Amino acid sequence: MLVALACSKSGGNNSPDPDPGNPGNPGNPNNPGNITLSITTVSPDKAESGTVTITGAGFNNTASLNEVRFGTFTAPITSASTTQLVVNLPADLPQGDHDITVFANNKFVTKAKAFHFISWRVSTFAGTGGTGGLNGPGSTATFQWPAGMVLDNNGNIYVTDLNKIRKITPQGVVSTVAGAAGRGSVDANGENARFNSVTSIVLDANGNLYVADQMNFTIRKITPNGDVTTIAGKAGEFDNKDGIGANARFSMPYGLAINNTGTHLLVGDHNNHVIRQIELATNNVTTIAGNGQQTSSDGKGLQAGIVGPGSMVFDKDGNLFITEKGGGKVRKMAPDGTVTTIGGSLSVNFMPTHAVLDEDKNLYVTYSGMGKIKKYTPAGVESNFAGNNTGTGEEEGPAQTVFITRPEGIVITKENGKTVFYVSDAFNKKIKKIVKE
């Protein structure tokens, strides 16, 4: 037998069921069906975790005979009375405002935008999505292929942009530090210098920038006044060779990191499948990890297999985290040189590229091939932090639902007490901002 349930958004009465055993019967003390269903308050009305108390009238004393939804997400009910429901926040609730709907006693009532879920939200910080490499305010500036990023102590972001190095102020104003649209390998000042597909960028304590000039097979240095020099490798010549300065050889160097004492620059030598080290005082290049084979394997120093290393980041204890761009994994090299695997996938198409650590030692990795940013706790627990490669393609909104088509560089900072991430969305030619709101 089919039974039709009448519902009222305003919470109005329905005719009571004549069966005294029916929970909709006004004679049932647990569920007075003749009372209008209503929501008066929601407390708290904004939160990022915990429980929420919904106060009103016409609810059911039995928790399982009520249903509460935040938008389309069902909230588990922990306790119930006729005037109060206590619920846990639904799993996977996206950031933003949500209607709350209560179903009880064959009725329903909705309170519009009654709760704001505080979580990570993505917005565009700089870049229109157009090409051309135009300087100016973030709302009009354009990029070619923004990738590696580094942040200075004044909140300025430096971004590798194909054959240029760009600077973005905290106000979002974009300028060119070095390089021009055309490819080449020229040591000179500022826009007179030439690069060929720069990928990663780091900053030393004296304000010098270092970039991996991937297709020139060299490592370049940019002083605070914009002078560009080549400190290791020779333009146009690739090999796997240690040596001093121009006598060393790389093959498509990708990632960079400076050790905690500032004495050495580490290089993810992508096509050689090794980690190189440059002593900055002498520009002497040595190989410190990786066996040169295209097989990922744990081990110590030169015995480990590191397939196509991407970018790198040191933690305060001297551990080096390496994105294995060619192998789809995230690796960790301890101070003694022991290399282990902490996460990722065997799929080379996922392409973990850049990484950053927060103050609690959580590691955030951009997976360029997946369109996602993943988070790894110090215990190695992996979760999705931002980006969703399915859906309708919104570029701004809740971090779990937006498209970040090709996330590359990532930096982290504090602004007005809030943790803020900036991410280069290479394919969309924009710099994205991720903040908890």
Buried (B, 14 or more C-beta within 10 A) or exposed (E): EEEEEEEBEEBEBBEBBEEEEBBBBBEBEEBBBBBBBBBEEBEEBEBEEEBBBBBBBBBBBBBEBBBBBBBEBBBEBEEBBBBBBBBBBBEEBBBBBBBBBBBBBBBBBBBEEBBBBBBBBBEBBBBBEEEEBBEEEBEEBBBBBBBBBBBEEEBBBBBBBBBBBBBBBEEBBBEBBBBBBEBEBBBBEBBEBBBBBBBBBBBBEEEBBBBBBBBBBBBBBBBEEBBBEBBBBBBEBBEBBEBEBBBBBBBBBBBBBBBEEEEBBBBBBBBBBBBBBBEBEEBBBEBBBBBEEBEBBBBEBBBBBBBBBBBBBBBEEEBBBBBBBBBBBBBBBEEEBBBEBBBBBEEBEBBBBBBBBEEEBBBBBBBBBBBBBBBBEEEEEBEBBBBBEEEEEEBEBBBBBBBBBBBBBBBBBEEEEEBBBBBBBBBBBBBBBBBBB
